[in-house]
Amino acid sequence: RVYFFAVEEDFQNECPCCVMSSANFPWPIIGTFFRVYFFAVNVLAVADYRDASLQRPTEQTSFHRTVRSNVFTEPLNEPVDDIQLVNDAWSLKDTYLNNIPIPHAPFPTFGAVIPRPAYWASSRIFYPVNLKDFQFIVDGPSNYIMQQAIKRYRGIICSCNGLSSFLSRSSLMREDLSRMASINWMREHGRTEESAPPNSTPLPSSSSPSAFKTSETFEPWPTAKEPRIALFFKAVASQRNSRKLKCSSSLGLDCVRIHIQQAGASWPSLVMNESYSLMVSHDSIEVVAVEIWGALRALETLSQLIWCYPNSEMAFINRTFIDDRPRFPHRGIMLDTSRHYLSKRVIMANLEAMEYNKLNVFHWHLSDDQSFPFQSQVFPELSQKAAFRQDLVYTLEDARQIVEFARVRGIRVIPEFDLPGHARSWAYSHPEIVARCYHNGILTPFFGPLDPTRQETYKILQGFFTEVVQVFPDLYIHLGFDEIEMGCWDSNPRIQDYMRAKNINSSLSLLKHFHVRCVLLSVFIFVSHRQLTGSDGGRIVGVRERVRP
């Protein structure tokens, strides 16, 4: 229609010599003609498209036809959150209509450890790894966490799919790498660990085992007299049970010995020991860890050290000694699932990525102004009225599964329920505990922070957090206390009357009043739960920001 009216206007302006006047010109007939014409063109175009779809499609047309069919057949409002490979390019499919490309580095690293270990001695001398018969030998205490870690990393390492790949642009062929690795392995069988490496065959400098850390910038290989290497050999020698089994064969290195001094606690904590030492030599791969948590980090490092030749099952590893410990005991990431709901599967995928990067704290932001997706059994109305949708919630079983999924990876889960600000989602089910805002003495439809003057506020909080501490066993629970809009407190007449009766002279003092009552209440709940369960240690409340006048 837009095209037709443009033609009509141009016809009137540019044809003054027409015999018929514009008033007598048969515009309806011309309009009908154009409508019929364009309809016929569209019908022919659709027919041509259907005929083309019946023919043998190319790769590109097949992809477009698949996308077009998904548009009409799949539920468009359902999140997908799937990683897929299309036309040799990885992408994140968040909905059925949207693919987000995942960029990759132009020259990816291989055999590199991220984050960088505290002490990392390596060289371009490398050995073959026999993935077919590769096994894990634990010398020392073990538990379910260690067994699950071995199961995970056996799948990552032995499949060769989760390992880094040798540079495909290198001039070295697969047979060249295999021959060089075998020469290194055979030549070094006649020396001890304390002696210098013989004239082995290294990788050329252009094929460094890392794209960001060349061999010249590695730490020097430690001598037998250095404390770190002396302690390593002492720990290995003290546990001789696993030394009876050889870790190398004619096909290369085929096992890793894990020496654990003590099991440690069954739950990750701020004081867990994540230190470890790892040595790769011609006849063995040795790991020494104080606790099982350090062994988990060592297995992640090992999975990054082993590299494969592209599109093959040939694996190699460089001669390496690593003495590593975390610089910070708290290394976390925060996911806000209140403003943007994330499925349980996506959260677990993030936990796996955290394990790969040796992060150990999952800060789970579970409530805010926008929604309340945590499904409480004590107060089910919170999520019934404040979740984005009734199926976009986290049940108690979902939360327990996420906590357990994180625990076996050495990751703590700290839940956050933001108080007293960022709490408007509570008003959907319990408006009586949220402060109402006034303007010039007139009540407005807006809600502010929680109302610290009502006894119902603390009663509901006590019942709610009594349930929370039974689901999240970490020593910390985050209560927010950030970005509090005190204007609602200042404008509310009833709150002002309460402040005058209690000799509270400012909103900041009222916040301190709420803070003290809330913290003491939380500590009471934590201590009570500890006495009931017999668990060691109390729980404390983490506060993120300091409020200043």
Secondary structure, 3 states (H helix, E strand, C coil): CHHHHHHHHHHHHHCCCCCCCCCCCCHHHHHHHHHHHHHHHHHHHHHHHHHHHHCCCCHHHHHHHHHHHHHHHCCCCCCCCEEEEECCEEEEEEECCEEEECCCCCCCCCCCCCCCCCEEEEEEEEEEECCCCCEEEEECCCCHHHHHHHHHHHHHHHHCCCCEECCCCCCCCHHHHHHHHHHHHHHHHHCCCCCCCCCCCCCCHHHCCCCCCCHHHCCCCCCCCCHHHHHHHHHHHCCCHHHHCCCEECCEECEEEEEECCCCCCCCCCCCCCCEEEEECCCCEEEEECCHHHHHHHHHHHHHHCEECCCCCCEEEEEEEEEECCCCCCCEEEEECCCCCCCHHHHHHHHHHHHHCCCCEEEEEEECCCCCCECCCCCCHHHHHHCCCCCCCECHHHHHHHHHHHHCCCCEEEEEEEECCCCHHHHHCCHHHEEEEEECCEEEEEEEEECCCCHHHHHHHHHHHHHHHHHCCCCEEEEECCCCCCHHHHHCHHHHHHHHHCCCCCHHHHHHHHHHHHHHHHHHHHHHHHHHHCCCCCCEEECCCCCCC
